[in-house]
Amino acid sequence: MKIRVKNLDTEEVQEYFCIGPFYFGSYSRLTLVLGNPKKT
């Protein structure tokens, strides 16, 4: 599954591959679920 994440600070959109509850990327899964992605 692919997740698209937008960095609110840089307006940059990145795509991450998700496998079950895990994902590859530098974003917190909790903030992804809340819909407000921020760099951890």
Backbone as a ProteinNet text record, in pm:
[ID]
protein_1_A
[PRIMARY]
MKIRVKNLDTEEVQEYFCIGPFYFGSYSRLTLVLGNPKKT
[TERTIARY]
84.3	0	88.3	44.8	121.8	51.1	130.1	73.7	144.8	67	126.4	122	236.8	247.9	295	230.4	271.1	337.9	458.7	529.5	475.3	413.8	349.1	449.6	576.1	676.7	734.2	755.9	822.8	729	602.8	504.6	546.7	641.7	691.4	604.3	570.9	488.5	576.3	568.5	649.3	560	607.2	530.6	604.5	529.8	588.5	513.7	587.2	524.9	494.3	373	332.5	314.9	364.1	345	281.9	152.5	82.9	90.5	125	133.4	265.9	355	486.8	495.8	586.5	603.9	747.5	787.8	921.4	912.6	982.3	977	1011.4	1021.5	1064.8	947.8	827.7	711.5	650.6	593.4	528.7	396.4	373.1	248.6	129.8	150.8	42.5	-3.9	90.3	51.5	-5.8	38.4	-20.7	-168	-199.7	-338.1	-420.8	-358.9	-430.8	-445.2	-373.3	-387.4	-308	-211.6	-128.6	17.6	73.8	209.9	313.9	405.5	516.4	641	753.6	879.6	907.2	952.3	981.3	1126
-119.1	0	124.7	224.5	348.5	459	537.2	652.5	777.4	877.1	1004.2	1100.8	1160	1248.8	1385.6	1488.1	1625	1687.8	1736.4	1805.1	1947.5	1978.8	2109.1	2223.8	2191.8	2297.2	2331.9	2228	2251.3	2234.2	2195.7	2171.9	2057.4	1976.7	1866	1743	1675	1554.5	1432.4	1337.6	1217.9	1094.9	986.1	861.9	757.1	686.1	580.7	450.6	340.7	209.3	159.5	112.2	63.8	-88	-154.2	-298.7	-323.9	-353.4	-372.7	-244.7	-256.5	-137.4	-63.2	-120.3	-59.2	16	109.9	185.1	233.9	268.3	320.5	470.5	544.8	689.7	753.3	884.8	955.2	1025.2	969.8	1032.4	941.5	1000.9	924.3	868.1	738.6	677.1	740	781.7	842	972	1055.3	1181.6	1157.5	1047.8	1014.4	983	905.3	867.2	991	1083.9	1204.9	1302.8	1276.2	1361	1489.6	1495.2	1614.6	1572.9	1526.1	1473.7	1579.8	1544.2	1633.8	1550.1	1607.3	1533.9	1504.6	1383.3	1345.2	1375.8
0	0	0	-74.7	-83.3	-6.5	64.2	134.9	86.7	53.8	11.7	128.9	157.2	272.4	226.4	277.4	243.8	365.1	343.6	450.9	460.4	573.8	588.7	590	622	630.9	493.7	411.2	283.4	164.8	191.8	85.7	-5.3	41	-39.1	-17.2	-128.1	-118.7	-141.4	-47.8	-58.3	-52.8	-114.3	-113.8	-33.7	50.8	131.3	106.3	113.9	103.7	243.7	264.3	396	391.1	494.4	505.3	641.9	642.3	769.3	850.5	979.1	1065	1048.2	967	952	820.3	810.9	688	678.8	556.8	535.5	515.1	597.3	586	719.4	718.8	838.9	907.8	887	947.8	1053.1	1154.2	1260.4	1210.1	1234.2	1190.3	1262.5	1386.4	1463.5	1398.7	1357.4	1294.5	1156.4	1090.9	961.1	978.4	1083	1108.9	1144.5	1214.8	1254.4	1138.7	1030.2	912.5	921.1	1011.5	1022.4	1030.2	916.5	915.7	949.1	1037.7	1070.9	1088.4	1056.8	1070.1	1216.8	1243.9	1382.1	1415
[MASK]
++++++++++++++++++++++++++++++++++++++++

